[in-house]
């Protein structure tokens, strides 16, 4: 149960009762006010700003409103005390009985605490979608993990989630890929070394593709026309690179449901049909784009092109869908893809893009809005860069030069657990620093170790409980009213934040909230563990096993369930021993 939503409903009900008594005709919007943890724990367990939000609309000051509402809320047994903080915050302290009921719910539901199967909404998350021109590099890792974890969060909340990869297998980059592979193929056939043109892909990984082609076709393609061999090499190159990409993702325990081909969208006339739909909506016209600000007058040649009226839907300028020579742009293929995805999903679309796509966001939002009329059902999240460092030195990379660290490289060096967790220790729109030296440290400065160590410690405690023949029923039926120390209460209060954490991670598409929560929860448990070494009253076991022992073990067991649930969402191992 989301405790904060629970009390929000109660607060709303009592406010409506108050309005009725005062003959105030005013509707309440739950989105306009908050019920959340106060910024400082000393103020209580929950805080609401509702009195300040609505005071302006009624003939009462925020403090007067707060006093009246306080008297109506104190009737609820779940609330122990309410304090008013200027200018009109209401701060609540929860009743211990209510708090312990929530902890008992964790013990009853185990990892399902915070889950729901009630939503049933369709949701599509597209992520990675790297050009199939080579293996995934570290720049793709962050988006891959964010997309994967976000999908798991939504599934936990009962959404019907589909994950998707858009394969850009049409266009100039695939031509360059095929031509690069052909050079590697020629090198194998003629046993020589050829210098790659500057704009080609120099990576050694192309040799394996060239070997596949050599095994299939022998020397046949060497003396054939480009018109003949290029389509063959394109198809093989894309397929082989996709195999590598899928295997790379598997190293991070990522399995994508659907791979959609841009090439097939074109071949199946979905792009043409999309153009017709836009034309029927009078959203396509022949026009001339204004001169780019970065271009000199002498360099600019105005050309008539087919343009999409994206400015009608919030974009800064209209966008071209076909060039002066009649060839289509990437943009119209992307529009067609999103329309196809919308029709298949019949629900919310979420795209996880790299920061280099920032300039593309407005036009894509405009395009989807123009076709669906549902702007709120399309969300784009941008991932900032990952800075790799080793021995205090930044690692510089260039895909074009072939000097980049692949996903496989980083996983092989530090492990999937480390990569997945560390990539979620910053919000998606913040640059993330990945220090190869620090992420493998076995101390509290390393967040993944810190959380996993907390879990291992808990498992150690519960194994000891088995040694004392303490059964699960005794723990489940423990009298939690025997818990009274501040550090234990703080741990319990942190535990019941879990449902809210999951829901907010989904609401704002911010999976890092899960990692942050786990770090905080681990900190609470480690603090309890440390104090138990100093204060005998906080020890988990005594010479005589009694009801207090069961109570202590109950909150330990509840903590285990939540840490496991959180690590499971992150697809990070929960080790029982370290």
Secondary structure, DSSP 4 states (H G I P E B T S, - for coil): --HHHHHHHHHHHHHHHHHHHTT------GGGS-EE--SSGGG-SEEE-HHHHHHTTTTS-HHHHHHHHHHHHTTSTTEEEEEEETTTEEEEEE-HHHHHHHHHHHHHHGGGTT--S----EEEEE-----SSS--BHHHHHHHHHHHHHHHHHHHTT-EEEEEEEE--SSHHHHHHHHHHHHHHHHHHHT---PPPTTS---TTHHHHHHHHHHHHTTTTTTS-HHHHHHHHHHHHHHHHHHHHHHHHHHTT---SEEEEHHHHHHTTHHHHHHHHHHHTT-EEEE-PPPPTTS-GGG-----EEEE-GGGGT-SS-EEEE-TTSPBPHHHHHHHHHHHHHHHH-SEEEEEEEGGGGGGHHHHHHHHHHHHS-GGGEEEEEE--EEEEETTEE---BTTTTB--BHHHHHHHH-HHHHHHHTTSS-TTS-EEEETTGGG--STTSHHHHHHHHHHHHHHHHHHHHHTT--HHHHHT--GGG---HHHHHHHHHHTTHHHHHHHHHHTT-THHHHHHHHHHHHHHHHHHHHHHH-GGG-S--SS--HHHHHHHHHHHHHHHHHHHHHHHHT----S--
